[in-house]
Amino acid sequence: VGLDVAWRALKAVRAEGSLQATLSLASPHSWEVGFSGSVPCYRLPQADYDISCGHFEGWATRKGERYRIKLNTLKLDYPRIIGEGELWYQPKKIGYRFLGQEVDIVNTRRVALDLLGRYQSVRKLFAIVLEGQAKGLEVSGEAPTIAGLKDLRRLNLKTGFTTARAILPGSGLEIQQAQGELQIRQGILQARGLSAKIGLSQILEARVEIALKDPEGPLNLDLLGICRLEEVPDIIHRFIKKGALRHHIDLFYQATGSARVSLRLRGTRKKITPVLEVLNIKGTLHHRRIPSLARPLPLPLLALPSLHATASRSTAARACPPLAM
């Protein structure tokens, strides 16, 4: 079974290694091999780093047309990975599963793109996750053929993450110092318990569901944060390309200060329904329809078509049907 990857280009940098193996042979079509050892460091011709393997231990079996390789222990020095995994093959079914106790995302991303960058699913994944630490990583996939494993819908991923930097799909919005839980299943990314920074704004809690490939798939977002007023328009623009809410957000300019922001999106990349609440505003702003508006907020009352704001202890703004003028 041929793999369309860059393994053949790997060259040993240090040749020393060790391997211990035991063979239990019932017949040529039924056997089991236990193994442990370490392997040399390798380098890709275009790379300026070594792939350094520390230690591995596991077994391999064949039972008729069924093959399985199980790694009970896998420790890599570079990229830093500690975990276990398995690979299985039989006619019309090939699959894999990896459990990582510790994974350095930055260097794993670098090596994975060099070795497997021709696979769209790999490129798509690491276009989202740029750096950070993954805890309790689980990656798996199964398909009738190796070619089928290239399909992003065959990828299953679940992990906790800390100190991460990532790009939210469908928006190009970069989040930093992120932590939470991430899952990819059937081509849909879900993030829960997410906290992060966007520029100078702080996401206190968010939940995200975004289809990675299908434009008709879900794009749902629940976000609560303490946001800089000057950054709110850009955050809105990343998700909302047109409509009443975007129009009225664009009427505000030269905003300074902060506010507690709640943003809810429901729909797809092609059609989305937004609900925005802006609470506890502290700062100043200007409005294009009210040239003299440049005063400390919260405002006593502001009513405009498709945007309604009232102030008591907080100011709330949400998309609603146009008001009669």
Buried (B, 14 or more C-beta within 10 A) or exposed (E): EEEEBBEEBBEEEEEEEEEEEEEEEEEEEEBBBBBBEBBBBBBBEEBEBBBBBBBBBBBBBBEEEBBBBBBEBBBBBBBBBBBBBBBBBEEEEBBBBBBBEBBBBBBBBBBBBBBBEEBEBBBBBBBBBBBBBBBBBBBBBBBEEEEBBBBBBBBBBBBBBEEBBBBBBBBEBBBBBBBBBBBBEEBBBBBBEBBBBBBEBBBBEBBBBBBBBBEEBBBBBBBBBBBBBBBBBBBBBBBBEEBBBBBBBEEBEEBEBBBBBBBBBBBBBEEBEBBBBBBBBEBBBBBEEEEEBEEEBBBEEBEBBBBBBBBEEBBBBBBEEEEEE
